[in-house]
C-alpha cells in the first residue's frame, strides 16, 4: 500500500512521533495556550494493537507529567476508545480505559473521551458511565451538537457534573440521526452551549466559528459568568491568530494537538469540514 507523505498533513498534525510533537506542545504552552494531546488512530480490530494503544497513551501521560514538572505543560490528553479495543470487546476496552485512568489520576492528568461516529456512540457513553464514578476528576466526554439526541445527553452530563467538550460534529451521519443544515446545527450548538455554561462543570466550547464564539462570549457576559468558568477549544493549525486573540483577551484557549503516523482519517475529516481547509492544504504544499 502506498503511504502518503507526512508533509501533506503537517498543517493539521504536529508530528509523527511523540518526541517530535513535544516541542510543539511546549511551544503552545509558552504562548499562553492550554493543550490537549491526541495520539492518532481509530477502529483497531486486533487485541495486541489495542493493548499497544493503551500503553502508548500511558507513555504519553508520563511524558506530559515530566514536561509539567519542567515547563508547566498540562497533563491533558484526548483518546479514541476504538483504538483500545472498543469494537473488539467492550469489556476489554473498559479494562484498558480503567488502567489508563488509574495512571491519569496518579499523575494528576485528565483524559477526554473523543466521540466518534454514531455506530459506537452508545458504547462510548456506557464506558464513560462505567468509569466516571471512580474517576470523576480524571475523565470527560465529547458531545456533538449536530446529533438530534445531544441536548438530552448534555442535560444528563450536567446532572452528573461531568466535564463536556461541545463540538459541531465531524462525521457523516444520516438525517434521521443528525441535523444536516449548518444553520440548524449552529442553533442546536448555541442551545447546548447555553445549558453547559449555566449548569455544566467547566465546559469546553470547541469551535472555529466566529458566530458561535461571539454567541458564547455574549451569553457568558449576560449571565455574569467569568472567563475562567469555561474554555474555548480549537484544532492545531486552525485559526492560530484567533486562538492567540482569545488567549490575550483573558479566555482559556485550548488547542487540540494530534500526532502519530495514523493521520489520514483525521486529516481527511479536516478537509471535509470546511472548504477553506483545501486552500490551507495547497498553501502548505507549496510552502514546503
NUDRENMAR-785532 format. One record per residue (C-alpha): residue in one letter; z, y, x; residue number from 1. Coordinates in steps of 0.05 Angstrom, whole numbers. Example, Ala and Ser with C-alpha at 12.3 -4.5 7.8 and 13.67 -1.06 7.14 Angstrom:
<site code="a" c3="156" c2="-90" c1="246" pos="1"/>
<site code="s" c3="143" c2="-21" c1="273" pos="2"/>
END
This chain:
<site code="x" c3="0" c2="0" c1="0" pos="1"/>
<site code="x" c3="-19" c2="69" c1="27" pos="2"/>
<site code="x" c3="42" c2="113" c1="38" pos="3"/>
<site code="x" c3="32" c2="187" c1="24" pos="4"/>
<site code="x" c3="53" c2="235" c1="80" pos="5"/>
<site code="x" c3="120" c2="268" c1="71" pos="6"/>
<site code="x" c3="93" c2="338" c1="82" pos="7"/>
<site code="x" c3="67" c2="335" c1="10" pos="8"/>
<site code="x" c3="138" c2="333" c1="-16" pos="9"/>
<site code="x" c3="175" c2="376" c1="34" pos="10"/>
<site code="x" c3="175" c2="436" c1="-13" pos="11"/>
<site code="x" c3="219" c2="397" c1="-62" pos="12"/>
<site code="x" c3="253" c2="345" c1="-17" pos="13"/>
<site code="x" c3="298" c2="365" c1="41" pos="14"/>
<site code="x" c3="282" c2="307" c1="88" pos="15"/>
<site code="x" c3="271" c2="232" c1="91" pos="16"/>
<site code="x" c3="338" c2="216" c1="123" pos="17"/>
<site code="x" c3="410" c2="237" c1="112" pos="18"/>
<site code="x" c3="415" c2="261" c1="183" pos="19"/>
<site code="x" c3="354" c2="306" c1="176" pos="20"/>
<site code="x" c3="378" c2="331" c1="108" pos="21"/>
<site code="x" c3="447" c2="352" c1="132" pos="22"/>
<site code="x" c3="426" c2="416" c1="167" pos="23"/>
<site code="x" c3="392" c2="437" c1="102" pos="24"/>
<site code="x" c3="456" c2="424" c1="63" pos="25"/>
<site code="x" c3="498" c2="462" c1="114" pos="26"/>
<site code="x" c3="448" c2="519" c1="115" pos="27"/>
<site code="x" c3="450" c2="526" c1="39" pos="28"/>
<site code="x" c3="526" c2="528" c1="42" pos="29"/>
<site code="x" c3="524" c2="583" c1="95" pos="30"/>
<site code="x" c3="482" c2="627" c1="49" pos="31"/>
<site code="x" c3="533" c2="623" c1="-7" pos="32"/>
<site code="x" c3="503" c2="567" c1="-48" pos="33"/>
<site code="x" c3="540" c2="506" c1="-74" pos="34"/>
<site code="x" c3="505" c2="439" c1="-64" pos="35"/>
<site code="x" c3="497" c2="372" c1="-96" pos="36"/>
<site code="x" c3="461" c2="319" c1="-55" pos="37"/>
<site code="x" c3="416" c2="264" c1="-83" pos="38"/>
<site code="x" c3="391" c2="202" c1="-46" pos="39"/>
<site code="x" c3="324" c2="190" c1="-79" pos="40"/>
<site code="x" c3="306" c2="124" c1="-112" pos="41"/>
<site code="x" c3="308" c2="91" c1="-180" pos="42"/>
<site code="x" c3="298" c2="27" c1="-221" pos="43"/>
<site code="x" c3="320" c2="-23" c1="-168" pos="44"/>
<site code="x" c3="309" c2="-95" c1="-191" pos="45"/>
<site code="x" c3="339" c2="-132" c1="-132" pos="46"/>
<site code="x" c3="413" c2="-144" c1="-124" pos="47"/>
<site code="x" c3="412" c2="-136" c1="-49" pos="48"/>
<site code="x" c3="378" c2="-69" c1="-55" pos="49"/>
<site code="x" c3="427" c2="-47" c1="-109" pos="50"/>
<site code="x" c3="485" c2="-62" c1="-63" pos="51"/>
<site code="x" c3="449" c2="-26" c1="-6" pos="52"/>
<site code="x" c3="442" c2="36" c1="-50" pos="53"/>
<site code="x" c3="517" c2="34" c1="-65" pos="54"/>
<site code="x" c3="530" c2="30" c1="10" pos="55"/>
<site code="x" c3="484" c2="89" c1="24" pos="56"/>
<site code="x" c3="519" c2="131" c1="-28" pos="57"/>
<site code="x" c3="586" c2="113" c1="3" pos="58"/>
<site code="x" c3="559" c2="133" c1="72" pos="59"/>
<site code="x" c3="535" c2="199" c1="42" pos="60"/>
<site code="x" c3="604" c2="214" c1="14" pos="61"/>
<site code="x" c3="637" c2="201" c1="81" pos="62"/>
<site code="x" c3="584" c2="243" c1="117" pos="63"/>
<site code="x" c3="595" c2="301" c1="69" pos="64"/>
<site code="x" c3="670" c2="294" c1="77" pos="65"/>
<site code="x" c3="661" c2="303" c1="152" pos="66"/>
<site code="x" c3="618" c2="364" c1="141" pos="67"/>
<site code="x" c3="670" c2="391" c1="92" pos="68"/>
<site code="x" c3="721" c2="388" c1="148" pos="69"/>
<site code="x" c3="674" c2="420" c1="197" pos="70"/>
<site code="x" c3="636" c2="471" c1="154" pos="71"/>
<site code="x" c3="668" c2="472" c1="85" pos="72"/>
<site code="x" c3="609" c2="437" c1="51" pos="73"/>
<site code="x" c3="628" c2="407" c1="-16" pos="74"/>
<site code="x" c3="631" c2="331" c1="-24" pos="75"/>
<site code="x" c3="587" c2="331" c1="-86" pos="76"/>
<site code="x" c3="531" c2="281" c1="-99" pos="77"/>
<site code="x" c3="484" c2="263" c1="-156" pos="78"/>
<site code="x" c3="466" c2="190" c1="-166" pos="79"/>
<site code="x" c3="419" c2="147" c1="-208" pos="80"/>
<site code="x" c3="452" c2="86" c1="-238" pos="81"/>
<site code="x" c3="386" c2="49" c1="-239" pos="82"/>
<site code="x" c3="390" c2="49" c1="-163" pos="83"/>
<site code="x" c3="454" c2="9" c1="-165" pos="84"/>
<site code="x" c3="432" c2="-48" c1="-210" pos="85"/>
<site code="x" c3="436" c2="-18" c1="-280" pos="86"/>
<site code="x" c3="372" c2="-52" c1="-303" pos="87"/>
<site code="x" c3="391" c2="-118" c1="-270" pos="88"/>
<site code="x" c3="462" c2="-126" c1="-297" pos="89"/>
<site code="x" c3="505" c2="-71" c1="-327" pos="90"/>
<site code="x" c3="569" c2="-106" c1="-304" pos="91"/>
<site code="x" c3="542" c2="-107" c1="-233" pos="92"/>
<site code="x" c3="526" c2="-33" c1="-237" pos="93"/>
<site code="x" c3="596" c2="-19" c1="-263" pos="94"/>
<site code="x" c3="627" c2="-54" c1="-203" pos="95"/>
<site code="x" c3="583" c2="-14" c1="-155" pos="96"/>
<site code="x" c3="598" c2="51" c1="-191" pos="97"/>
<site code="x" c3="673" c2="38" c1="-192" pos="98"/>
<site code="x" c3="672" c2="24" c1="-117" pos="99"/>
<site code="x" c3="634" c2="88" c1="-105" pos="100"/>
<site code="x" c3="682" c2="130" c1="-147" pos="101"/>
<site code="x" c3="741" c2="99" c1="-111" pos="102"/>
<site code="x" c3="713" c2="128" c1="-47" pos="103"/>
<site code="x" c3="697" c2="194" c1="-81" pos="104"/>
<site code="x" c3="769" c2="201" c1="-104" pos="105"/>
<site code="x" c3="794" c2="182" c1="-34" pos="106"/>
<site code="x" c3="753" c2="238" c1="-1" pos="107"/>
<site code="x" c3="762" c2="290" c1="-56" pos="108"/>
<site code="x" c3="690" c2="284" c1="-77" pos="109"/>
<site code="x" c3="651" c2="289" c1="-143" pos="110"/>
<site code="x" c3="596" c2="244" c1="-168" pos="111"/>
<site code="x" c3="547" c2="266" c1="-222" pos="112"/>
<site code="x" c3="511" c2="211" c1="-260" pos="113"/>
<site code="x" c3="439" c2="234" c1="-268" pos="114"/>
<site code="x" c3="408" c2="219" c1="-336" pos="115"/>
<site code="x" c3="343" c2="180" c1="-332" pos="116"/>
<site code="x" c3="295" c2="162" c1="-389" pos="117"/>
<site code="x" c3="316" c2="141" c1="-458" pos="118"/>
<site code="x" c3="309" c2="67" c1="-445" pos="119"/>
<site code="x" c3="375" c2="68" c1="-405" pos="120"/>
<site code="x" c3="409" c2="128" c1="-438" pos="121"/>
<site code="x" c3="458" c2="86" c1="-478" pos="122"/>
<site code="x" c3="474" c2="43" c1="-418" pos="123"/>
<site code="x" c3="487" c2="106" c1="-376" pos="124"/>
<site code="x" c3="535" c2="133" c1="-428" pos="125"/>
<site code="x" c3="570" c2="66" c1="-434" pos="126"/>
<site code="x" c3="580" c2="63" c1="-359" pos="127"/>
<site code="x" c3="605" c2="135" c1="-358" pos="128"/>
<site code="x" c3="654" c2="119" c1="-414" pos="129"/>
<site code="x" c3="678" c2="58" c1="-376" pos="130"/>
<site code="x" c3="695" c2="95" c1="-312" pos="131"/>
<site code="x" c3="715" c2="164" c1="-337" pos="132"/>
<site code="x" c3="787" c2="147" c1="-358" pos="133"/>
<site code="x" c3="802" c2="122" c1="-288" pos="134"/>
<site code="x" c3="764" c2="176" c1="-250" pos="135"/>
<site code="x" c3="765" c2="239" c1="-295" pos="136"/>
<site code="x" c3="764" c2="287" c1="-236" pos="137"/>
<site code="x" c3="712" c2="249" c1="-196" pos="138"/>
<site code="x" c3="654" c2="237" c1="-244" pos="139"/>
<site code="x" c3="609" c2="278" c1="-290" pos="140"/>
<site code="x" c3="547" c2="267" c1="-332" pos="141"/>
<site code="x" c3="479" c2="299" c1="-346" pos="142"/>
<site code="x" c3="454" c2="313" c1="-416" pos="143"/>
<site code="x" c3="382" c2="332" c1="-433" pos="144"/>
<site code="x" c3="371" c2="387" c1="-485" pos="145"/>
<site code="x" c3="304" c2="361" c1="-508" pos="146"/>
<site code="x" c3="333" c2="297" c1="-537" pos="147"/>
<site code="x" c3="349" c2="302" c1="-611" pos="148"/>
<site code="x" c3="416" c2="268" c1="-602" pos="149"/>
<site code="x" c3="442" c2="313" c1="-547" pos="150"/>
<site code="x" c3="482" c2="363" c1="-590" pos="151"/>
<site code="x" c3="526" c2="306" c1="-613" pos="152"/>
<site code="x" c3="534" c2="280" c1="-542" pos="153"/>
<site code="x" c3="554" c2="350" c1="-519" pos="154"/>
<site code="x" c3="608" c2="354" c1="-572" pos="155"/>
<site code="x" c3="635" c2="286" c1="-553" pos="156"/>
<site code="x" c3="637" c2="304" c1="-479" pos="157"/>
<site code="x" c3="674" c2="368" c1="-495" pos="158"/>
<site code="x" c3="725" c2="327" c1="-534" pos="159"/>
<site code="x" c3="734" c2="283" c1="-472" pos="160"/>
<site code="x" c3="740" c2="342" c1="-425" pos="161"/>
<site code="x" c3="683" c2="315" c1="-383" pos="162"/>
<site code="x" c3="641" c2="357" c1="-336" pos="163"/>
<site code="x" c3="569" c2="362" c1="-362" pos="164"/>
<site code="x" c3="505" c2="386" c1="-329" pos="165"/>
<site code="x" c3="457" c2="410" c1="-383" pos="166"/>
<site code="x" c3="383" c2="410" c1="-367" pos="167"/>
<site code="x" c3="319" c2="413" c1="-409" pos="168"/>
<site code="x" c3="296" c2="342" c1="-390" pos="169"/>
<site code="x" c3="241" c2="319" c1="-344" pos="170"/>
<site code="x" c3="218" c2="251" c1="-372" pos="171"/>
<site code="x" c3="163" c2="239" c1="-422" pos="172"/>
<site code="x" c3="195" c2="218" c1="-488" pos="173"/>
<site code="x" c3="166" c2="204" c1="-557" pos="174"/>
<site code="x" c3="171" c2="256" c1="-612" pos="175"/>
<site code="x" c3="218" c2="212" c1="-652" pos="176"/>
<site code="x" c3="270" c2="220" c1="-596" pos="177"/>
<site code="x" c3="254" c2="287" c1="-564" pos="178"/>
<site code="x" c3="231" c2="356" c1="-583" pos="179"/>
<site code="x" c3="162" c2="370" c1="-556" pos="180"/>
<site code="x" c3="151" c2="444" c1="-563" pos="181"/>
<site code="x" c3="182" c2="487" c1="-508" pos="182"/>
<site code="x" c3="205" c2="539" c1="-559" pos="183"/>
<site code="x" c3="245" c2="485" c1="-595" pos="184"/>
<site code="x" c3="273" c2="457" c1="-530" pos="185"/>
<site code="x" c3="297" c2="526" c1="-510" pos="186"/>
<site code="x" c3="331" c2="535" c1="-577" pos="187"/>
<site code="x" c3="367" c2="469" c1="-570" pos="188"/>
<site code="x" c3="386" c2="485" c1="-498" pos="189"/>
<site code="x" c3="418" c2="550" c1="-519" pos="190"/>
<site code="x" c3="456" c2="515" c1="-575" pos="191"/>
<site code="x" c3="484" c2="463" c1="-527" pos="192"/>
<site code="x" c3="498" c2="515" c1="-474" pos="193"/>
<site code="x" c3="540" c2="556" c1="-523" pos="194"/>
<site code="x" c3="581" c2="495" c1="-542" pos="195"/>
<site code="x" c3="592" c2="478" c1="-469" pos="196"/>
<site code="x" c3="613" c2="548" c1="-450" pos="197"/>
<site code="x" c3="661" c2="552" c1="-509" pos="198"/>
<site code="x" c3="690" c2="483" c1="-507" pos="199"/>
<site code="x" c3="668" c2="448" c1="-443" pos="200"/>
<site code="x" c3="702" c2="437" c1="-376" pos="201"/>
<site code="x" c3="666" c2="477" c1="-322" pos="202"/>
<site code="x" c3="595" c2="461" c1="-347" pos="203"/>
<site code="x" c3="534" c2="465" c1="-304" pos="204"/>
<site code="x" c3="475" c2="502" c1="-334" pos="205"/>
<site code="x" c3="414" c2="473" c1="-298" pos="206"/>
<site code="x" c3="351" c2="515" c1="-309" pos="207"/>
<site code="x" c3="299" c2="556" c1="-273" pos="208"/>
<site code="x" c3="280" c2="591" c1="-338" pos="209"/>
<site code="x" c3="300" c2="665" c1="-337" pos="210"/>
<site code="x" c3="305" c2="666" c1="-413" pos="211"/>
<site code="x" c3="358" c2="612" c1="-411" pos="212"/>
<site code="x" c3="393" c2="643" c1="-352" pos="213"/>
<site code="x" c3="397" c2="710" c1="-388" pos="214"/>
<site code="x" c3="420" c2="676" c1="-452" pos="215"/>
<site code="x" c3="476" c2="643" c1="-413" pos="216"/>
<site code="x" c3="497" c2="707" c1="-379" pos="217"/>
<site code="x" c3="496" c2="745" c1="-445" pos="218"/>
<site code="x" c3="536" c2="693" c1="-483" pos="219"/>
<site code="x" c3="588" c2="688" c1="-427" pos="220"/>
<site code="x" c3="596" c2="764" c1="-426" pos="221"/>
<site code="x" c3="601" c2="768" c1="-502" pos="222"/>
<site code="x" c3="656" c2="715" c1="-502" pos="223"/>
<site code="x" c3="693" c2="745" c1="-443" pos="224"/>
<site code="x" c3="681" c2="684" c1="-400" pos="225"/>
<site code="x" c3="687" c2="694" c1="-326" pos="226"/>
<site code="x" c3="632" c2="674" c1="-278" pos="227"/>
<site code="x" c3="680" c2="622" c1="-248" pos="228"/>
<site code="x" c3="684" c2="582" c1="-314" pos="229"/>
<site code="x" c3="614" c2="552" c1="-306" pos="230"/>
<site code="x" c3="558" c2="546" c1="-255" pos="231"/>
<site code="x" c3="483" c2="552" c1="-253" pos="232"/>
<site code="x" c3="442" c2="496" c1="-220" pos="233"/>
<site code="x" c3="371" c2="495" c1="-193" pos="234"/>
<site code="x" c3="330" c2="446" c1="-153" pos="235"/>
<site code="x" c3="318" c2="452" c1="-79" pos="236"/>
<site code="x" c3="254" c2="491" c1="-66" pos="237"/>
<site code="x" c3="251" c2="521" c1="-136" pos="238"/>
<site code="x" c3="261" c2="596" c1="-141" pos="239"/>
<site code="x" c3="303" c2="604" c1="-77" pos="240"/>
<site code="x" c3="305" c2="680" c1="-84" pos="241"/>
<site code="x" c3="331" c2="675" c1="-155" pos="242"/>
<site code="x" c3="384" c2="626" c1="-130" pos="243"/>
<site code="x" c3="407" c2="677" c1="-79" pos="244"/>
<site code="x" c3="406" c2="733" c1="-130" pos="245"/>
<site code="x" c3="452" c2="695" c1="-177" pos="246"/>
<site code="x" c3="499" c2="678" c1="-120" pos="247"/>
<site code="x" c3="500" c2="750" c1="-97" pos="248"/>
<site code="x" c3="516" c2="772" c1="-168" pos="249"/>
<site code="x" c3="580" c2="731" c1="-167" pos="250"/>
<site code="x" c3="557" c2="668" c1="-203" pos="251"/>
<site code="x" c3="570" c2="598" c1="-177" pos="252"/>
<site code="x" c3="500" c2="575" c1="-159" pos="253"/>
<site code="x" c3="490" c2="502" c1="-140" pos="254"/>
<site code="x" c3="426" c2="475" c1="-110" pos="255"/>
<site code="x" c3="406" c2="402" c1="-121" pos="256"/>
<site code="x" c3="384" c2="376" c1="-53" pos="257"/>
<site code="x" c3="346" c2="310" c1="-53" pos="258"/>
<site code="x" c3="328" c2="269" c1="8" pos="259"/>
<site code="x" c3="300" c2="200" c1="23" pos="260"/>
<site code="x" c3="235" c2="163" c1="31" pos="261"/>
<site code="x" c3="230" c2="142" c1="-42" pos="262"/>
<site code="x" c3="208" c2="212" c1="-62" pos="263"/>
<site code="x" c3="144" c2="201" c1="-101" pos="264"/>
<site code="x" c3="172" c2="192" c1="-172" pos="265"/>
<site code="x" c3="217" c2="253" c1="-164" pos="266"/>
<site code="x" c3="160" c2="294" c1="-134" pos="267"/>
<site code="x" c3="113" c2="274" c1="-190" pos="268"/>
<site code="x" c3="162" c2="297" c1="-243" pos="269"/>
<site code="x" c3="169" c2="364" c1="-209" pos="270"/>
<site code="x" c3="94" c2="374" c1="-213" pos="271"/>
<site code="x" c3="92" c2="354" c1="-287" pos="272"/>
<site code="x" c3="149" c2="400" c1="-306" pos="273"/>
<site code="x" c3="115" c2="466" c1="-291" pos="274"/>
<site code="x" c3="41" c2="481" c1="-277" pos="275"/>
<site code="x" c3="60" c2="533" c1="-225" pos="276"/>
<site code="x" c3="91" c2="477" c1="-183" pos="277"/>
<site code="x" c3="20" c2="454" c1="-167" pos="278"/>
<site code="x" c3="5" c2="523" c1="-137" pos="279"/>
<site code="x" c3="70" c2="517" c1="-98" pos="280"/>
<site code="x" c3="47" c2="449" c1="-72" pos="281"/>
<site code="x" c3="-21" c2="476" c1="-49" pos="282"/>
<site code="x" c3="12" c2="534" c1="-13" pos="283"/>
<site code="x" c3="58" c2="484" c1="21" pos="284"/>
<site code="x" c3="-1" c2="441" c1="44" pos="285"/>
<site code="x" c3="-38" c2="499" c1="76" pos="286"/>
<site code="x" c3="25" c2="525" c1="108" pos="287"/>
<site code="x" c3="34" c2="460" c1="146" pos="288"/>
END
